[in-house]
């Protein structure tokens, strides 16, 4: 089988092994990769590239919905 083909990826910035920014960078190497939304609980966003869509914790459901809707308009690369 072809496996999973997600429409989007939502990831936390701080994870064991690699950051969400590193994951997004690896995914962006594939031209067919889905857009990535990064969730971060840190206000300074240290280490997060400027072009990466992000949502700061805590957030409301409407803010998450707006961020997800904006992924289709986000620049890639």
C-alpha positions as CSV (number, residue, x, y, z in Angstrom):
1,X,0.0,0.0,0.0
2,X,0.9,3.6,-0.3
3,X,0.5,4.3,3.4
4,X,-0.8,7.5,4.9
5,X,-1.2,10.7,2.9
6,X,-2.0,13.4,5.4
7,X,-3.5,16.7,4.3
8,X,-1.6,18.7,7.0
9,X,0.7,18.2,9.9
10,X,0.3,19.8,13.3
11,X,3.3,19.4,15.6
12,X,4.6,20.8,18.8
13,X,7.9,22.7,18.6
14,X,9.5,20.9,21.6
15,X,9.7,17.1,21.1
16,X,12.2,14.5,22.1
17,X,14.7,13.7,19.3
18,X,14.0,16.7,17.0
19,X,12.1,20.0,17.1
20,X,8.9,20.7,15.2
21,X,10.9,23.1,13.1
22,X,13.4,20.3,12.2
23,X,10.4,18.1,11.3
24,X,8.9,20.8,9.1
25,X,12.3,21.3,7.4
26,X,12.6,17.7,6.6
27,X,9.0,17.5,5.3
28,X,9.6,20.6,3.1
29,X,12.4,18.6,1.2
30,X,9.5,16.7,-0.5
31,X,7.6,18.9,-3.0
32,X,4.4,16.9,-2.3
33,X,4.6,17.2,1.5
34,X,1.6,18.6,3.4
35,X,1.7,22.0,5.0
36,X,2.9,22.2,8.7
37,X,1.5,24.1,11.6
38,X,3.8,24.4,14.5
39,X,2.5,24.8,18.1
40,X,4.7,26.5,20.6
41,X,4.2,27.5,24.2
42,X,7.1,29.9,24.2
43,X,6.4,33.5,23.4
44,X,9.9,34.2,21.9
45,X,9.7,31.4,19.3
46,X,13.4,30.9,19.5
47,X,14.7,28.6,16.8
48,X,11.5,28.8,14.8
49,X,12.0,30.0,11.2
50,X,10.0,33.1,10.2
51,X,8.2,31.5,7.3
52,X,6.8,28.6,9.4
53,X,3.1,28.9,10.3
54,X,2.8,28.8,14.1
55,X,0.2,29.0,16.8
56,X,1.1,30.0,20.4
57,X,-0.3,28.1,23.4
58,X,-2.7,28.5,24.9
59,X,-5.1,28.9,22.0
60,X,-8.9,28.7,21.5
61,X,-10.6,26.4,19.1
62,X,-11.4,29.4,16.8
63,X,-7.7,30.3,16.7
64,X,-6.8,26.8,15.8
65,X,-9.4,26.7,13.0
66,X,-8.2,30.0,11.6
67,X,-4.6,28.8,11.7
68,X,-5.5,25.6,9.9
69,X,-7.5,27.5,7.3
70,X,-4.5,29.7,6.7
71,X,-2.2,26.8,5.9
72,X,-3.5,26.7,2.3
73,X,-2.4,30.3,1.9
74,X,1.0,29.9,3.6
75,X,4.2,30.1,1.4
76,X,6.2,26.9,1.1
77,X,9.9,26.6,0.7
